[in-house]
Each structure stands twice: as structure tokens, then as C-alpha cells.
Amino acid sequence: MAEQDDVLHLIDDTGAAPEDSSARKWKVAVIDDDAAVHEGTRFALSDYSLNGATLEILSAYSAAEGRKLMREHPDIAAVLLDVIMETDVAGLELVEYIRNEIKNETVRIILRTGQPGQAPERRVIVQYDINDYKAKTELTADKLFTSLTAALRSYQQLERMVQTRRGLEIIIDAASTLYDFKSMQRLAEGVLTQLASLLNVECAGILVLRDDGAGSELSVLAGSGCYSRFIGTTSSKSLDPDLREMVEAAFQRRKNEFADHRSVLYLRTGSGREVVVLLQAERQLSDTDRALVEIFSSRLSIAFDNVILYQQLHEANTQLEDRVAQRTRALMQANRRLSAQWLRLQRANGFKNEILGTVAHDLKNPLGVILGRTEMLTELIGAGSPREAIGTQVEHIRDATKRLTSMVDHLISDAMADAFDITIRREAVDIAALVNEVAEANLPLAVNKQQSISVSAPPNFVTMCDADRIREAIDNLVSNAIKYSPIGGKITVVVTHEGDNTVIRIADEGAGLSPEDLGRLFGRFQRLSAKPTAGESSTGLGLSIVKRIIDMHGGHVTAQSPGPGQGSTFTVTLPATAET
């Protein structure tokens, strides 16, 4: 039998001093249908303390009330449970409910019974998941203290195990999530979120990155709670002084630190980056919390390196894509150049065929004349013919040679005009002087046909153009006018300024142009309806050369004719710059 001083005395404890409600308390449930047991238990445990935490005793007076209490308070650490209440097995059924229905495996259950015979201890211990079995008569104040302390320590160990298991599960799940992030900012936000989930507590946090070691600027990649206002900060000077001091001290200390409600984590990635995470929690972290945070932070280095490597890979891919795009554009440009060159080669080949056709056709006649006259000259010399007869043959040969030379010059000029790398050398040219020079050079041909050339070109008509090319174009038009004008005809050359253009008109009194002629006038090797009036030869290239030269200067050439037999007028319009 217990000593007298060990008997549990039931006295009123309603006058007990109130406790600090802010300190942690162990929740203990007393489930018994005897009110005196509740009062006695409260008195016996009124000064109870374990690890600095006192008790919060919750009461239920039946198994039904006990079920409700256990559902509403899943964090109850220990239950002092009466076996016999509404029924002889009400307490045992409540044990089954706690363990099997609400799946609470951590709460420690101490059965207390006033009639041990009705629920034998061995059978109850074997069949039910309880932690202790006591008769009310033997449960003195000291034994109650001992049993409750053992139960609370067991609960604390189980709670740590549960927290550890939960934390490890979160860490494992977080690893796959964090490793999937491709952005440094998204990763930083994920780290703060996972830490709050790991600690199962509301907390404010900030994550700061330093790229290139000591001395470099700090970047706030993520913030939560009261620190969210610092997101995007690129200088430590933008942080509050105390916060900046803690962050900079962490970079110097290079290790984790846990103090009061603040925790500072430090990690260094394989690529040399440094990261500091500062957490402000509502409660001080337990040893289990700290161990889990240490494990979690040790895995973050890989996550940050993954993001850095991904960003480097992305930049390399972008650079590679840019280089491929540049190379593709270069190849496309080269292909376009090759295609253009191929077209030019095709045109050149077509021009070559046209030249060969012209040589076979147009150059055959003057060559035949030269050959025939040479044979006649040989015969005359052999027969001792008079000098005048020999001179006549020589003149025929000279004329044929001039015609042949003229044809060759035209072919060469057209070939040059058709060249693809030809350039126009622009300079200030006095068009009036140039036109007078061309008229003077063609005057002998006109005199031979008793024709006249009149030029109306006021001085100081300056135009920016290639003098040689324009001289060639005007010469073609003037020589054509002489060639197609009748004996005694008149050729008129007029130069004027019209707006910003220089206009040159060459008019003749020749056979004129038919509508068909006007439609194909400037094509190559075109045979017009009109014929030279003195039997002169024509290659059909002169007007095509004129058009090409004028086009290259940005101007245009046109022809008008009232009709056959009424002459024609060729008009050349060139952009001009007047000089005073």
C-alpha cells in the first residue's frame, strides 16, 4: 500500500496564479467521468514543467466528449484515460478510435482504472496500443509525475521523428522541383517557399546573391513577408542598416547561424557564387528544424549551379543560333549573288550569240567589198592601169574599212555598256560645249550629203554626268540623223533647261518612224523600216547603246515622229545641277 503522504489529495486549485500564455505548453487530456479525478489531476500537476514548458490540461467527461476533444486537438501529447465510463469498455473503444479512425499514432495514452479486475492489465497491454496502465489507487502524485514525464518524452521523440520524416519528404520533393527551375529569381522564390513549408511556420525571408566573390555588388533575388520590398535591389546600400549588416556578416562568416527567431544560411556554389538566406520565424527553431534546414541548404548548391549552367547553355545556344542565322543570311546572299551572276552570264551568252550573228551577217558585206576591191587593185597594178583607176579602188577599200571599223566600234561600245561592273563617273560637264564638239565632228559626214547641222545651246548649261558616255550617246543620235536624212536635209540640235533637267533634242527631216518602229526602236539589232539615204551600213545597236547610257544616268530617251516621210525627233532628258 502506498505511504500516506503519497496519496493523491483532491483540493481546489482555482486560486492558482495564471501562467504566461506565450510560452509553449504540453497539451494533456484528462478523459474521465469522475469530476474529482479532473480536479485532483489539475492540482497534482499544477507546478509541472518539462523542458521549460508547462501543461495545458483539457477535460472530457465521457468517451463521446473524448472523441470530440481528440478531433479538435490533434496536437495533444498525452491522454489520461479512464477505462470505464458510459460502458465498461468505453475507454478501450476510445483507444481504438484514436489509433485506427483518426490515425493519431503519436499521442501517448495512459489508461487509469478504478476496477482493474474488469480490464486485466496484461490483456489490455497486448491488445490495445497504449503506453501505460495504472490503477487509480496506485497513481500517486509522484507516480503520476513519472508516468506523464515518460509519456511526454516519448511523445517528444515521436514528434521529432514525424517532423524529421515530414521534413525529409519535403526536401526530397523540393529537390525535383528546385532542380527544374531555369531562372535564378524563380529558384530563389522557390527556396523561400520550401523553407517555410519545411519549418511549417510563417516566416519572412530574403535571399541575396553575390556573383564574383568579395567586393562585388549584392543582388536580392527574392523576398517574402516584410522583406518583399527589397526584391530587385542590386546594391547592399538599399537594405536597412541592420539587415545589411547581418547579410554582409554572413558573407564574411561563411557558415550557418541560428539565433533566437532569426536564422542565417550561407552556401557557396560550385561555380563560385555565394548565397545568403535570412529567415525571420515566429518561433525559435528546434534542433530538428535546424538539422532539416542544414540538410536542405546542402542541396541548394546543386540547384543554383543547375540554373547557372542552364543560363550559360541558353546563352551559348542563343549565340550559336545567331551565328547560324548570320551564316544562313551570308549563304543566302551568296546564293543570290550566284543567281544574279548566272543570269548575267546567261545574258552575256545571249549577247555573244547576237554579236556572232551580227558578225556573220553585217560584217560580211564590207569584208567582201574589201576582198573584191583588193583583187581588182591587184589586177590593175599588174596591167599597168592609170594611177586614177588604182586610186579609185583604194578609196573603195578605205570606205569599206571605215564601215567595218564603225561596226566594230559599235559592237565594242555595246559590249561595254552591257558590262555588269561598269560605273558612271559623274562630273560637272558643259553640255553646250559637248554638243557643239559632237556637231563639229559629224560635220564632214553631213557636208558629204550636202546637209546642214544647226546647234542651239546657250553657254553654261552644266550637268553632272559622265562626259565620255554622254558624248557617245549624242554622237549616235547625230550620226543617225545624218544617216537617215535625205541629201540636202537639215539636222537641228537644241539644248534647254526644263526644271531640274537638261533636255537635248535632235531633229531631222528624214524618212520618219512608223508606229511599229517606235515600239521596238531601242532594242538591240532592230531593223527599222527606214533605210540610210546614202547606202550607209547599220548594226542595229546604236539606239540600244544610247538608251543604256541615258538609263545609267537616271534619265530617259524618247522618240517622236509625225509619220513616215515627216522626219523624227529624239529627246534626251538628264538630271542636271546648274552652276553659276
Protein Blocks (a to p, Z undefined) as FASTA:
>chain_A
ZZfklpccdddfklpccddfkbccdddddddfbfklmmmmmmmmmmgceehiacdddddf
bfklmmmmmmmmmmbfbdcddfblmbmklmmmmmmmmmmmnopakbccddddfblmlmcf
klmmmmpccfbdcdfklmcfklmmmmmmmmmmmmmmmmmmmmmmmmmmmmmmmmmmmmmp
cbfklmmmmmmmmmmmmnopacdddddddfklghiacddfbdehjllmmgoiabfklpcf
klmmmmmmmmmnopacdehjbccdddddfkopacddddddfbdcdfklmmmmmmmmmmmm
mmmmmmmmmmmmmmmmmmmmmmmmmmmmmmmmmmmmmmmmmmmmmmmmmmmmmmmmmmmm
mmmmmmmmmmmmmmmmmmmmmnopafklmmmmmmmmmmmmmmmmmmmmmmmmmmmmmpmk
bccddddddfklmmmmmmmmmmmmmmmnopacdddddehiacdddfklmmmmmmmmmmmm
mmmpcehiacddddddehjaccdddddfbebjafklmmmmmpghiacfbdcfklpacehl
mmmmmmmmmmmnopacddddfbghiapaddddddddddZZ
